[in-house]
Amino acid sequence: MKISFKCLPLIAFAAAMVFGTVSCSDSEDNTGNVNQEILEKAVPQYVNNVVITTYKSLADETVDLYEALVALKENKTDANVTKATDEWIATRTYWELSEAFLFGAAADFGIDPHIDTWPLDRNALVSLLNNNDFLASMDSEDGPAWAGENLGPSLLGFHGIEYILYANGNKKSASQITNKELIYAVAVAGDLRNQCIRLEAAWAGLDNVSAEKQALIEEFELGITMGNKSYYGADMINAGKAGSTYITILDANEAIIEGCITIADEVATMKIGKPHTGEDPNYLESPYSYNSKIDFIDNIKSIENAYLGGISVSARGVSVSDYIKIVDSELNTRVVDAITNAIAKIDAIPYPFDINYRSTQAKAAMDACNELASVLTEAKVALRK
């Protein structure tokens, strides 16, 4: 993520008429100004009630997914397949709900491509499953670490597990899943668990995750900071203070909107756009489970959570939306409406997207997400008014 260090006046003319004209510099503290107070309160609300809350739920679900796959490997029944697929869906939901904040640890440690690259390299997976030495390495206590270190992104993460558990939008029967495939799935799920625990700890701080997660971080030697940098949550909350990578509190709020713009654009131009336009018909996010459309909706919900400052209505507090509402109320309304419209247009795509990606409804959804990215860009500019 590129952070802008240019500081412009924080107060739009209309707001200045109400709250008084205030000057701005990188070092000046304007905490007496209502707009500045909103910016300062929006960041910890976002960090604690959007980012860390989402990553905690994601990490918790990956622990459960790993355990469900271990149970399936030990006792291959249809009931255990159902438990594993239920956990895959739950884990997938929280990952997609995190994609409006793929800056920070997810970017610095390369976690996003590590656990969510598609399409899966199926030819390489077949070769892997026929390599007894590789299977022995994966079927060991250090299997998750071996997988993380030796398998490329196109064999790791969500979509390798998805392929083992699903076919044509349906969960497989236990008889359709081989023992070799489960050795692979367990190792990859262990690596997925480790990376998602790493995300939570990197933002929340080591002391603020469970003892079980701390033990896994130590066991697998998972780095959660970069050099002398603070934990990512503290770094963002301390924006404008000595040691923070965010020079001003405005930069931190801008990062919130930039994360939203990035995923809105990705859903439009890549996740929907690549298959719809014919640029790459194989660029389907969750093609084995037929979960792609739900993935897209959760991505837009991640924007909603980030912009409105909470993972649910009851959890929301002061947010970047409150600031935009003051400087340009009409623009804030357009952002909120664009979020709602994008979700509705994606939901209108005939199920499954993985077959209906050339539909007119897919084009309408792509246009709605492009419009959302555009209006969010306007909101980013409005931050600097």
C-alpha positions as CSV (number, residue, x, y, z in Angstrom):
1,M,0.0,0.0,0.0
2,K,1.3,3.5,-0.9
3,I,0.7,6.0,1.9
4,S,0.4,9.6,1.0
5,F,2.2,12.0,3.4
6,K,0.9,15.2,2.0
7,C,-1.3,17.0,4.6
8,L,-4.0,19.3,3.3
9,P,-6.6,21.2,5.3
10,L,-8.9,18.8,7.1
11,I,-12.0,20.9,7.1
12,A,-14.3,21.5,4.2
13,F,-15.6,25.0,3.9
14,A,-19.1,24.1,5.0
15,A,-17.9,22.3,8.1
16,A,-15.5,25.2,8.8
17,M,-18.5,27.5,9.0
18,V,-19.9,25.4,11.8
19,F,-16.8,24.3,13.7
20,G,-14.4,27.1,13.0
21,T,-11.4,27.3,10.6
22,V,-8.4,25.2,11.8
23,S,-5.0,25.1,10.3
24,C,-3.2,21.8,9.7
25,S,0.4,20.5,9.8
26,D,1.9,17.1,10.3
27,S,2.8,17.9,13.9
28,E,-0.1,20.0,15.0
29,D,-2.7,18.4,17.2
30,N,-6.2,19.6,16.5
31,T,-8.1,17.4,19.0
32,G,-10.4,20.3,19.9
33,N,-11.9,20.2,16.4
34,V,-14.9,17.9,16.0
35,N,-13.7,16.6,12.6
36,Q,-10.3,15.8,14.0
37,E,-11.9,13.9,16.9
38,I,-13.9,11.8,14.4
39,L,-10.7,10.9,12.6
40,E,-9.0,10.0,15.8
41,K,-11.8,7.8,17.1
42,A,-12.5,6.1,13.7
43,V,-9.1,4.4,13.7
44,P,-9.2,2.4,16.9
45,Q,-12.9,1.6,16.2
46,Y,-11.8,0.2,12.8
47,V,-8.8,-1.6,14.2
48,N,-10.5,-3.2,17.1
49,N,-14.0,-3.8,15.9
50,V,-13.4,-4.6,12.2
51,V,-9.8,-5.8,11.6
52,I,-8.9,-7.7,14.8
53,T,-12.5,-9.0,15.3
54,T,-12.6,-10.4,11.8
55,Y,-9.1,-11.9,12.0
56,K,-9.9,-13.5,15.4
57,S,-13.0,-15.2,14.0
58,L,-11.0,-16.2,10.9
59,A,-8.2,-17.7,13.0
60,D,-10.7,-19.5,15.3
61,E,-12.4,-21.1,12.3
62,T,-9.1,-22.3,10.7
63,V,-8.3,-24.1,14.0
64,D,-11.7,-25.8,13.7
65,L,-11.3,-26.5,10.0
66,Y,-7.9,-28.2,10.7
67,E,-9.4,-30.3,13.4
68,A,-12.3,-31.3,11.3
69,L,-10.0,-32.5,8.5
70,V,-7.9,-34.4,11.0
71,A,-11.1,-36.1,12.2
72,L,-12.1,-36.9,8.6
73,K,-8.7,-38.4,7.9
74,E,-8.9,-40.6,11.0
75,N,-12.5,-41.6,10.4
76,K,-13.7,-41.2,6.8
77,T,-17.4,-40.8,7.0
78,D,-20.0,-38.7,5.3
79,A,-20.8,-37.0,8.6
80,N,-17.2,-35.9,9.0
81,V,-17.2,-34.7,5.4
82,T,-20.1,-32.5,6.3
83,K,-18.3,-31.1,9.3
84,A,-15.3,-30.3,7.2
85,T,-17.3,-28.6,4.4
86,D,-19.2,-26.6,7.0
87,E,-15.9,-25.4,8.5
88,W,-14.5,-24.6,5.1
89,I,-17.5,-22.3,4.4
90,A,-17.3,-20.7,7.8
91,T,-13.5,-20.1,7.4
92,R,-14.0,-18.8,3.8
93,T,-16.6,-16.3,4.9
94,Y,-14.3,-14.6,7.4
95,W,-11.4,-14.5,4.9
96,E,-13.6,-12.8,2.3
97,L,-14.8,-10.4,5.0
98,S,-11.2,-9.4,5.6
99,E,-10.4,-8.4,2.0
100,A,-11.0,-4.7,2.5
101,F,-7.9,-4.6,4.6
102,L,-5.3,-6.7,2.7
103,F,-2.7,-4.1,3.5
104,G,-0.5,-4.5,6.6
105,A,0.4,-8.0,7.7
106,A,-1.5,-9.7,4.8
107,A,0.6,-7.8,2.3
108,D,3.9,-7.6,4.2
109,F,4.1,-11.3,4.8
110,G,2.6,-12.3,1.5
111,I,-0.3,-14.1,3.2
112,D,-3.0,-13.2,0.7
113,P,-1.3,-15.0,-2.3
114,H,0.0,-17.7,0.0
115,I,-3.5,-18.9,1.1
116,D,-5.8,-17.6,-1.7
117,T,-4.3,-18.0,-5.1
118,W,-6.4,-19.4,-7.9
119,P,-6.9,-21.3,-10.1
120,L,-5.5,-24.4,-8.4
121,D,-2.8,-26.2,-10.3
122,R,-4.6,-29.5,-10.6
123,N,-1.8,-31.1,-12.7
124,A,0.8,-30.3,-10.1
125,L,-1.6,-31.7,-7.4
126,V,-1.9,-35.0,-9.2
127,S,1.9,-35.3,-9.4
128,L,2.2,-34.3,-5.7
129,L,-0.3,-37.0,-4.7
130,N,1.8,-39.6,-6.6
131,N,5.0,-38.7,-4.8
132,N,5.4,-40.9,-1.8
133,D,8.3,-38.9,-0.3
134,F,6.2,-35.7,-0.4
135,L,3.2,-37.5,1.1
136,A,5.4,-38.8,3.9
137,S,6.6,-35.3,4.7
138,M,3.1,-34.0,4.8
139,D,1.9,-36.9,6.9
140,S,4.2,-35.9,9.7
141,E,4.1,-33.7,12.8
142,D,5.7,-30.9,10.7
143,G,3.4,-31.4,7.8
144,P,1.9,-27.9,7.9
145,A,5.4,-26.4,8.0
146,W,6.6,-28.6,5.1
147,A,3.6,-27.7,3.0
148,G,4.0,-24.0,3.7
149,E,7.7,-24.1,2.8
150,N,7.7,-26.4,-0.2
151,L,4.4,-26.0,-2.0
152,G,3.8,-23.1,-4.3
153,P,0.8,-20.7,-3.8
154,S,-1.2,-22.6,-6.5
155,L,-1.2,-25.7,-4.3
156,L,-1.8,-24.0,-0.9
157,G,-4.6,-22.5,0.9
158,F,-8.4,-22.5,0.5
159,H,-8.7,-23.9,-3.0
160,G,-6.6,-27.0,-2.6
161,I,-8.8,-27.9,0.4
162,E,-11.9,-26.9,-1.6
163,Y,-10.9,-29.3,-4.5
164,I,-10.6,-32.2,-2.1
165,L,-14.0,-31.6,-0.4
166,Y,-16.2,-30.4,-3.4
167,A,-17.0,-31.2,-7.0
168,N,-19.5,-29.3,-9.2
169,G,-20.9,-27.3,-6.3
170,N,-21.6,-30.3,-4.1
171,K,-19.7,-31.8,-1.2
172,K,-18.1,-35.1,-2.1
173,S,-19.1,-38.4,-0.4
174,A,-16.5,-39.9,1.9
175,S,-15.9,-42.7,-0.7
176,Q,-14.9,-40.1,-3.3
177,I,-12.0,-38.7,-1.2
178,T,-8.8,-40.7,-1.1
179,N,-6.5,-41.2,1.9
180,K,-3.7,-39.4,0.0
181,E,-5.9,-36.4,-0.6
182,L,-6.7,-36.2,3.1
183,I,-3.0,-36.3,3.9
184,Y,-2.5,-33.3,1.6
185,A,-5.7,-31.5,2.9
186,V,-4.7,-31.8,6.5
187,A,-1.2,-30.4,5.9
188,V,-2.5,-27.5,3.8
189,A,-5.2,-26.8,6.4
190,G,-2.5,-26.7,9.1
191,D,-0.6,-24.1,7.0
192,L,-3.7,-22.1,6.5
193,R,-4.4,-22.1,10.2
194,N,-0.9,-20.9,10.9
195,Q,-1.1,-18.0,8.5
196,C,-4.5,-16.9,9.8
197,I,-3.3,-17.0,13.4
198,R,-0.3,-15.0,12.2
199,L,-2.7,-12.3,10.9
200,E,-4.6,-12.1,14.2
201,A,-1.5,-11.9,16.3
202,A,0.2,-9.4,13.9
203,W,-2.6,-7.0,14.4
204,A,-3.7,-7.7,17.9
205,G,-0.3,-8.4,19.5
206,L,1.0,-11.7,20.8
207,D,-0.3,-11.2,24.3
208,N,-3.8,-10.6,23.0
209,V,-4.3,-14.0,21.4
210,S,-5.1,-17.3,23.1
211,A,-2.4,-19.5,24.7
212,E,-3.1,-22.1,22.0
213,K,-2.4,-19.6,19.3
214,Q,0.7,-18.3,21.0
215,A,2.0,-21.9,21.2
216,L,1.5,-22.4,17.5
217,I,3.2,-19.1,16.7
218,E,6.2,-20.3,18.7
219,E,6.2,-23.9,17.4
220,F,6.1,-22.8,13.8
221,E,8.3,-19.8,14.2
222,L,5.7,-17.4,12.7
223,G,7.0,-13.9,12.4
224,I,4.4,-11.3,13.3
225,T,6.3,-8.0,13.1
226,M,8.6,-6.5,10.6
227,G,11.9,-5.4,12.1
228,N,11.3,-3.0,15.0
229,K,7.8,-2.2,13.8
230,S,5.0,-2.2,16.3
231,Y,2.1,-4.6,16.0
232,Y,0.0,-3.5,13.1
233,G,-3.0,-2.5,15.1
234,A,-1.0,-0.4,17.5
235,D,0.9,1.1,14.6
236,M,-2.3,2.3,13.0
237,I,-3.9,3.5,16.3
238,N,-0.8,5.5,17.0
239,A,-1.0,7.3,13.7
240,G,0.6,10.8,13.9
241,K,2.8,9.8,16.9
242,A,6.5,9.0,17.0
243,G,7.3,5.6,15.6
244,S,4.1,5.1,13.6
245,T,4.4,4.5,9.9
246,Y,1.3,6.7,9.5
247,I,2.6,10.2,9.6
248,T,-0.8,11.7,10.4
249,I,-4.2,10.4,11.6
250,L,-5.5,11.4,8.2
251,D,-3.1,8.9,6.5
252,A,-4.6,6.1,8.6
253,N,-8.1,7.0,7.7
254,E,-7.1,7.2,4.1
255,A,-5.7,3.7,4.3
256,I,-9.1,2.5,5.4
257,I,-10.7,3.9,2.2
258,E,-7.8,2.7,0.0
259,G,-8.3,-0.8,1.2
260,C,-12.0,-0.6,0.3
261,I,-11.2,0.8,-3.2
262,T,-8.7,-2.0,-3.9
263,I,-11.2,-4.8,-3.2
264,A,-14.1,-3.1,-5.0
265,D,-11.9,-2.7,-8.1
266,E,-10.7,-6.3,-7.8
267,V,-14.2,-7.7,-7.6
268,A,-15.2,-5.7,-10.7
269,T,-12.2,-6.0,-13.0
270,M,-10.8,-9.4,-12.0
271,K,-13.1,-11.6,-10.0
272,I,-16.1,-10.9,-12.1
273,G,-14.5,-9.1,-15.0
274,K,-11.9,-11.6,-16.2
275,P,-14.3,-14.5,-16.7
276,H,-17.2,-12.3,-17.9
277,T,-15.2,-10.5,-20.6
278,G,-13.5,-13.7,-21.7
279,E,-10.1,-12.5,-20.7
280,D,-9.7,-15.6,-18.6
281,P,-12.7,-17.9,-18.3
282,N,-10.8,-20.1,-15.9
283,Y,-10.4,-17.2,-13.4
284,L,-13.1,-18.5,-11.1
285,E,-12.5,-17.9,-7.4
286,S,-14.3,-20.9,-5.8
287,P,-15.2,-23.2,-8.8
288,Y,-15.5,-26.5,-6.9
289,S,-17.8,-25.4,-4.2
290,Y,-19.7,-22.8,-6.4
291,N,-19.1,-20.3,-3.6
292,S,-17.8,-17.6,-5.9
293,K,-20.9,-15.4,-5.7
294,I,-20.9,-15.6,-2.0
295,D,-17.2,-14.7,-1.9
296,F,-18.0,-11.5,-3.9
297,I,-20.8,-10.5,-1.6
298,D,-18.7,-11.0,1.4
299,N,-16.0,-8.8,-0.2
300,I,-18.5,-6.0,-0.5
301,K,-19.6,-6.5,3.0
302,S,-16.0,-6.2,4.1
303,I,-16.1,-2.7,2.5
304,E,-19.3,-1.9,4.4
305,N,-17.8,-3.0,7.7
306,A,-14.7,-1.0,7.1
307,Y,-16.5,2.2,6.0
308,L,-19.1,2.1,8.7
309,G,-16.8,0.9,11.5
310,G,-18.0,-2.4,12.7
311,I,-18.8,-6.0,11.6
312,S,-22.5,-5.5,12.5
313,V,-24.9,-2.7,13.2
314,S,-24.7,-3.2,16.9
315,A,-20.8,-3.2,16.8
316,R,-20.5,0.0,14.9
317,G,-19.1,3.2,16.3
318,V,-17.3,6.3,15.0
319,S,-16.1,5.7,11.4
320,V,-14.7,7.3,8.4
321,S,-18.3,7.5,7.1
322,D,-19.0,9.9,9.9
323,Y,-16.3,12.2,8.7
324,I,-17.4,12.1,5.1
325,K,-20.9,12.8,6.3
326,I,-19.8,16.1,7.7
327,V,-17.7,17.3,4.8
328,D,-20.0,16.0,2.1
329,S,-23.3,14.4,3.2
330,E,-24.5,13.7,-0.3
331,L,-21.3,11.8,-1.1
332,N,-21.5,9.7,2.0
333,T,-25.1,8.7,1.0
334,R,-23.8,7.8,-2.4
335,V,-21.1,5.6,-0.9
336,V,-23.6,3.7,1.3
337,D,-26.1,3.4,-1.6
338,A,-23.3,2.1,-3.9
339,I,-22.4,-0.6,-1.3
340,T,-26.0,-1.7,-1.1
341,N,-26.4,-1.7,-4.9
342,A,-23.2,-3.7,-5.4
343,I,-24.4,-6.4,-3.0
344,A,-27.9,-6.5,-4.7
345,K,-26.4,-6.7,-8.2
346,I,-24.1,-9.5,-7.3
347,D,-26.9,-11.4,-5.5
348,A,-28.9,-11.1,-8.7
349,I,-26.4,-13.1,-10.7
350,P,-27.9,-16.5,-11.5
351,Y,-26.4,-19.3,-9.3
352,P,-23.8,-20.4,-9.7
353,F,-21.6,-17.6,-11.0
354,D,-19.1,-20.3,-12.0
355,I,-21.4,-21.2,-14.8
356,N,-23.3,-18.0,-15.4
357,Y,-20.3,-15.6,-15.5
358,R,-21.3,-14.4,-19.0
359,S,-24.8,-13.4,-18.0
360,T,-26.1,-9.8,-18.3
361,Q,-26.5,-9.9,-14.5
362,A,-22.8,-10.5,-14.1
363,K,-22.1,-7.4,-16.3
364,A,-24.5,-5.4,-14.1
365,A,-22.7,-6.5,-11.0
366,M,-19.3,-5.7,-12.5
367,D,-20.6,-2.2,-13.4
368,A,-22.0,-1.7,-9.8
369,C,-18.6,-2.7,-8.3
370,N,-16.8,-0.3,-10.6
371,E,-19.2,2.5,-9.6
372,L,-18.5,1.6,-5.9
373,A,-14.8,1.9,-6.5
374,S,-15.4,5.3,-8.2
375,V,-17.5,6.8,-5.4
376,L,-15.0,5.5,-2.8
377,T,-12.3,7.3,-4.7
378,E,-14.3,10.5,-4.4
379,A,-14.6,9.8,-0.6
380,K,-10.8,9.4,-0.4
381,V,-10.4,12.9,-2.1
382,A,-13.0,14.3,0.3
383,L,-10.9,13.2,3.3
384,R,-8.3,15.8,2.2
385,K,-10.8,18.7,2.0
